[in-house]
């Protein structure tokens, strides 16, 4: 599973989820739960697009990969 960082954006007035391992991959939502749910779809779209373009897809490392 890819690591996700979630935070409240005062500027955008919504919750934002950033996926650091996938450049430019982020999602948002009105609630933290909605933003996390949306990030599932966005991660899959990011991977599908990378495959279509022939780009390398990083393996999920995640924060606790070596725990």
C-alpha positions as CSV (number, residue, x, y, z in Angstrom):
1,X,0.0,0.0,0.0
2,X,1.3,3.4,-0.9
3,X,1.9,5.9,2.0
4,X,-0.7,8.7,2.2
5,X,-0.4,12.0,3.9
6,X,-3.7,13.7,4.8
7,X,-4.2,17.3,5.9
8,X,-6.8,20.1,6.1
9,X,-6.2,22.8,3.4
10,X,-7.4,26.2,4.8
11,X,-6.9,27.6,1.3
12,X,-9.0,25.0,-0.5
13,X,-11.3,24.4,2.5
14,X,-11.1,20.6,2.1
15,X,-9.1,17.6,3.2
16,X,-6.2,16.7,0.9
17,X,-4.4,13.4,0.5
18,X,-1.0,13.4,-1.0
19,X,0.7,10.1,-2.2
20,X,4.5,11.0,-1.9
21,X,5.7,7.9,-3.8
22,X,3.6,8.8,-6.9
23,X,4.7,12.3,-8.2
24,X,1.7,14.6,-8.4
25,X,-0.8,12.1,-7.1
26,X,-3.3,13.7,-4.7
27,X,-7.0,13.7,-4.0
28,X,-9.4,15.8,-1.9
29,X,-12.7,15.6,-0.2
30,X,-15.1,17.4,2.1
31,X,-14.3,14.9,4.9
32,X,-11.1,13.1,5.7
33,X,-12.8,9.8,5.0
34,X,-14.0,11.0,1.6
35,X,-10.5,12.2,0.7
36,X,-9.0,8.8,1.6
37,X,-11.7,7.0,-0.4
38,X,-11.0,9.3,-3.4
39,X,-7.3,8.6,-3.1
40,X,-7.9,4.9,-3.8
41,X,-9.4,5.8,-7.2
42,X,-6.7,8.5,-8.0
43,X,-3.9,6.0,-7.2
44,X,-5.3,3.5,-9.6
45,X,-5.8,6.2,-12.3
46,X,-2.2,7.3,-11.7
47,X,-0.9,3.7,-12.2
48,X,-3.1,3.1,-15.3
49,X,-1.9,6.3,-16.9
50,X,1.8,5.5,-16.1
51,X,1.3,2.0,-17.7
52,X,-0.3,3.6,-20.8
53,X,2.6,6.0,-21.1
54,X,5.2,3.3,-20.5
55,X,6.5,5.0,-17.4
56,X,8.0,3.2,-14.4
57,X,5.6,2.5,-11.5
58,X,7.3,2.7,-8.1
59,X,6.8,-0.2,-5.7
60,X,4.9,0.9,-2.6
61,X,7.5,1.4,0.1
62,X,5.4,3.0,2.8
63,X,6.5,4.4,6.1
64,X,6.8,1.0,7.9
65,X,8.5,-1.0,5.1
66,X,11.4,-2.0,7.4
67,X,9.6,-2.3,10.7
